[in-house]
Amino acid sequence: MIQTQLSFEEESQALSPLAKLSLPQDKDLPPVIREIVMNAPSSRKIPAFVASLSPLCALCPRVRLDYYYDSRPSALLLQVIIEGAQSSGKSFAADIENLIMNSTLKAHDKAMRRLEQDYREKKKRRKANEKLEEEPQTTIRVVPATISKTVLTKRADMFERVLGDTLTFWMFAEELSQVTDAGKSGYSNLRTIMRTAYDLGSLFGIDFASDNSYSAIVDINVCSMFCATPSAVDDYYDKKAIEGGNITRCIVCNMDDTLGEDGAIFTPYSSSQQQTINTMLQRLMDATYTPDGTLQPVVNLDMYWLDNTICKWCKAKGVEATKSGSQALDVFRKRSSVSAFRVAGLCYYLYSMQQDLSEDTIRRRVRQIYLYMAEYILQGMIQRWGKSFEGLNDKRSLENQSETKPILFNQLTDTFTREQLKSQLIQLGLATPYRVFLCQWRKLRLIKMIDSNTFQKC
């Protein structure tokens, strides 16, 4: 089991620290996630749960849901970071990714990539002036973390041109440093795209004059999971990423193993477990594509019943932020709730496909999952970037503070001399000659001359 299961009353009140919250018991989790977590050792149950979320969301591109605080529909889009020291066993995430993706999106893309490769080879072999058939229109969804912005834009545009709607890309890397290294070249720096890729309907566009490039304005949606060491996370989520909002769009899963702990060993899946996984994954693919390869209708999940829980949690965290004065808590709580809501939406969708549970049971479990994940995501961000965010925010506030200098005119007595005016100019660091002030003040009838050296305020 992950932890002791909470009662419905405890879930409803909810607004308690992470240590007092829990996920449902292993056997009560949604299908696929259930099998993965049940076979994980105790030290890897939460990481296994988190690692299964983003790839499963990538398999649900036709799902739409309404978040309480958003005015437009949301999609199941998540970005996950599995963080751990060297040799900490982060490869379990790759095993989960292979389990979910090999027979689904990777199998779908294999035929598409073969078409592209055949076309490239024909293009190389063609004779001078020989005409070649049009380039195949492919819809590839599994993309490397080192992909260029141009290619990603082209692939996203193909979804619209071929299928008539947007789909979700899947991006996975066992080493986050691949993404960082690729980002040093401007054409592969995906930081901005990853921010817009978190929200359905946020458009990204490129427009080139060259005929050899590709121009389009598209809706790029990405689910991603990257494994990383702490130093790799520091390199990728630098100052620009912290201030730009990349950190608030990700779920960071820190594998905090105790010193000297043995390696974690996952139990192999039984034939019945594998059958359950395969059946559910095929259902998800069938809910995306029709038998003839077109898109299935959009599925609108009605999650209104979770609105009250979302409001309570967000308001409670807002009160905490007000009491503590923490800008990080105030900012991080908002997208922590958004990501947790999407996790809840995924689980609700998977439960509904199971069809052997009552609606009340599903809602109780999903509410429990939302509350746990909202707190988990928030604490992960606070622990990882809270101090850096507060420091950068304080520095910006100081830099942008307007300097309130005393008003020169008010510093002078009702009757003053030229020497007094000169002295005040030096004290205030003003370089404008004193004669200029005297001339302007006299024109505005703010002062009158008593004698050649003395003036009086009017």
N, C-alpha and C positions, 0 to 999 in steps of 0.2 A: 504494500500500500504506500501511497505518497505521504499522506498524513491522515489524522483522524478526521472523519467527515463532519462538517458542521450541520447543525439543525437549520431548518428553514428560517426560524426566528432570528438566529444568529447571523445568517446570511443577509437578511433584510436590513438588520441594523448595520452590520458590515463595517462601519467606519472605524476600523481598528488596525493596529500595526500588522505587518506581514506575518509575524510570528504567530498571531492569533487567527490567521486565515488559512485556508487550505484549498487544494483542488479536490474534486471528487475522488473516491477510491479508484484504484487502477481499473477494476472491472466495470466501473460506472462511467468511464470516459467514452467519448465517441469512437466508433469503429475506425480502424487503422491506427489512430492515436492510442487507443486502448491496447492493441497488440504490441505496439512499439514500447510503451511505458511498462507494460507487464513484464516484458523480457529484459528490461534494463535493471542493472544492479541499483541498490538503494542510493548510492552516491550520484547516480546519473539519471534518476527519474525525472526531475525537473528539467535538466538540460535536454533530455530526450523528448519531453513534451514540447519544449520551445523549438527544438530543431525540426520537429515534424510540422510546425504551423505554416511556415512560409511556402514550402513546396506544395502543401495541400491547397493553400490559397491560390497558387498559380494554376491549379487544375480546376478552379472555379471562376473562370473569367466572365461567366454570364450571370453571376449573382449580383444583385443590387440591394442596398439597404439604406435606410435613412437614419443618420445620426442626429440626435436631438438638437445639437447646437449648430448644425450645418444646414444651409439652404438648398444644397444640391445633393443628389444621390451619391453614395459611396460605393466603392468596390472593395473586394477582399484583397488589399494590397499591404504587404508587410515587408520590412527590411530587418534582418536578424544578424547579429554579430555573436559568434561563439568565441569567447575570449578565454585563453588559458596559457599557462607557461609552456615552454618547450617540453615535448614528450609527456604532455598531460593527457593524451588520449583524445584529442579533438577529432580524430579520424572517425569517431562514431557518427559524427554529423554527415560525413561523406557516405557512410553505409546507409543511413536513413534516406539521404538524397537519392542514392542509387535504387533503393527499395521502391521509392515512390515514383521516380522519374524514368527508370530504364524501360519499363513496359508501356509508358504513357507518352509523354512529350518527346522523349529522346527517340522512341520508336517512330512517332509521327514525323519528326524532323529528318530521320535518316533517309527516307525516300525523297524528301524535298531537297536535301543537300546533294543527293546523288544526281538529281536533275540539273542542279547548278554546276556540279563538277563535269558532267557530260557536255554541257553547253560550253564551258571554258575549254575543254579539250578539243571540241569541234572547231572552236574559234581559232585555236592555235594551229590546227591542221589545215584550215581552209586555204585555198589557192588565192592568188592575187585577183582582186575584183569579184571573187566568188561571193554570191549572196548567201547569207545565213538566216535561218528562221529567227523569229523574234525570241528575245530572251525569255526563259520560262518565268512565270509569275508564281513565286513560292511564298508560303506563309510559315516562316521558321520562328519558333518561339523560345528555344533554348539558345541563349547567346553567351559568349565568354565575357568575363569581367573586363577584358582588354579591348572590347569592341570599340570602334571609332564612332563618333557622334553621327557622321554621315551615313554609315552603314546601318546604325540603329534607327535613324530617321527613315531610311529607305525601307527597312523591314516593317516598321510601324505603319508606313504609308501603304504597304502591300496588303495589310489587313483590311484597310478601308477599300482599296481598289478591287481586291479579289473577293472578300467576304462581306464587305459593306458595313463593318463595325470594328471597333477596337478589340484587341485581345491582350492578354497579359504575357509579358516576357518572363522567363525564368533565368536567373543569373546566380551562379554558384562558384566559389573559389575556395580551395583549401588553404590558400595563403593570401591574406588581404594585401600583402606587399605587392602582389601582381597588379592590383588596382592602383596602388600608390605609384608604382613605377610607370605604369601606362599613363597615369594622369599628368606626369611631368611633360608629356607631349600634349599640346593644346587640343589636338584633334581627338584625343582619347580621354580628356578630363571630363568625367561624367558627374561631377559634384552638383552642378546646376540641374542636370537632367534627373538625378536621383531625388532632388527635392520636388520637382514637378511630377515625377513618376509615382510619388506617394499618393497623389490625389487624382481621382477620375475627373477628366475634363480639363485638367491643367495642360495647356498646349505648349509645345516646344517647336521652334522653327529655325531652319537655316535656308539661306537664299544665296546661291552662288551664280556668277555670270558664266562660269565655264560649263561647256556642254558635257564634259567628262565627269562632272560632279553630280550631285543629286540635291534638289531643293524641294522642300515641302514644309508645311506647318501641320503637325500631327499631335495626337494624344498618345504619349508614350507612358505605358503602365508597366511597372517592374515589381516583381517579387524577388527578393534576393536573400542569400545567406552566405556569409563570409566567415571563415575561421581565422583567428589571428592571435598573435602574442600581444601582451600589453604594449610593447614598444611599437608594433605595427599599428595598433589602434591609435596610439599617440601621433604617429606620422600621418595617418589618413585623416583623422578628425583633429586637424590643426586649428589655429585661431580662426581662420575663415570659415571652417566647417562648424565651429562652435557658435560663432556669431551669426552665421548664415542660416542655421536651423537644421543642418544635417543630423545633428545628434538627437534632436527631439523626434525625428522620424524613424528611429531605429530601436529595436529591442536588444539590449545587451545582456547576454547570458554569461556571467562570470563563473568559471569552474574553479571554485575555491577548495582545492584539495588540501587536506592537512599534511603536514610534513611527514614524509616516510610512508604515506599511504600506498597500498598496492594498486596495480593497474585494475581498471574496471573491466569486467568481462560480461558481455551481453549473452543471454541464453538464445540459442538458435530457435527460429520459429518452427512450430509444429506444422504438419501438413494442413490441419484444420485452420490454424492461424493464417497460414499463407493463402489458403483458399478465401478466407474472409477478406484479407487485404486485396487480393487480386480482383475479387468481385466488386468491392467498393470502388477501387481505382477505375475499373471499367465503367461503372455507373457514372462516375464523374466525367470521364471522357465522353460517354454517350449523352450526358447532359450539356456538353459543349458543342459536339458535332452531330449532325444528322448522318444517316447511312451514306448519303451521296456527297458528304463533305462540306455542306453548307452549315451555317450556324443555327443552333437551337434558339428558341425565343429566350429573352431575358427572364430570369427568375427574380421576382421582387419578394424579399423576405420581410415579413411584418414583425418588426422588433419593438413596437410601441410599448409593450409591457415591460421593457427594460428601462424606459425613459426615467422613471421615478428613481431607480437605483443610480443611474448615471448622474442625475441632478444632485442627489444627496452626497455622493462621493465627491464630485467636483466642488460643491459648495463647502463641504467639510475641509477639503484641502485648501480652498481659498481662505477659509478662516485661519487655518494653520499658518499660511503664508503671511497673512496680515499680522498675526500675533508675533511671528518670528522676524518679520521684515525681510524674508528670503525671496529675492527676485527669482532665483533658480526654481524654487518650489512653485511659485506662482506661474511661471512659464511652462515648466516641465509637466505639471499636472494635466494640462489641457490635451496635449498629444498623447500622454500616457493613457488617458481615457479613450481617445480615438482608437489607438492601437488595440487596447483591451476590448473595445466594442467590436472591432473586426475579428478578433480571436473568438469572441462570443458568437458572432455571426457565423463564422466557419463551423464551430461546434454545433450550433443550432441546426445548420444545414445538414451536417453529417448525421446528427441524431434523427432528423426528420426522414432521412433515407433508410434508417434502421427499421422504422415502422413497427416496433414492438414495445414502444414506451408511450405512456400517456403524456398529453401536452403539459400537464402540471409538473410531472417528473422532469421532463425536458427543460422547462423553464427554470425549475429550481436548480438544476445542475448548471445550466448556462449562466444564471445569475451568480452562482458561486464561482464559476470560472472567470467571469468579468471582474468581480471584486478582487479575486486573488491576483489576476494578471495586471489590473490597474495599479495595484500597490507594488507588485513585483517590478513592473516596467519603470515606475516612478523612482523606486529606491535604487534600481540599477543605474538610472541616469544621474541621480543625485550623488551617489557614491563615486561614479566615474568622472563626471564633469561638473558637479555642483560648485566646487571651489574655483575652478577655472572660469566658469560662467560668471560667478559673482565678482571675481577679480576684474575680468574684462568689462563687465557692466559698470563697476565703480570707476574704473579708469576712464571710460567713455563719458560718464556723468561729470567727472571733474574737468575733463578736456572741453566739454561743451558748456560748462558753466560760464555765464556772462559775467565779466568783471565789472563790478559796480564801483565806479570812481565817484568821489564827491563832485558836486556841481560847482564849477569855478565861481560863478556869480554869488552863490549862497555862502561861500567861504569868506567873502569880503564883508567888512563892517559897513554900516549904512553910509559912513563917510570914509573914503579910502584915498590913498595917494598912489602915484605911479609906482613907487618903490614897493608898496604893499602888493600891488597887482603882479609885479615882476616876481616877487618872492613866492606868491601862490602858484604861478606858472611853473616855477622850478620844482616846488613840492609835488605838484600833480604830474610832472613829467610831460608837460605840454610844450611843443616846439613852436607853436604859432606866435608871432611877435605880439607884444602887448598892445601896440598901436592898433592892430586889426580889431581886437576886442573892444577897445575904447570907441573906435569909429562905428562899429556895428551896434553897440549898445546905445550910443547917442542917436543913431538913426532910428532905432526902435523906441527911443524915448524912455529907455530903462534907467539912464543916468543923466545928470546935468553937471556942467563944469562950474566949479566954485571959483577956482583960479587955475593957472597954468599947470599946477601940480596936484590939485585936489579935486575929487569928484564926489557927488552925492547920489545915492539911489533915489529914484522917483517913487 
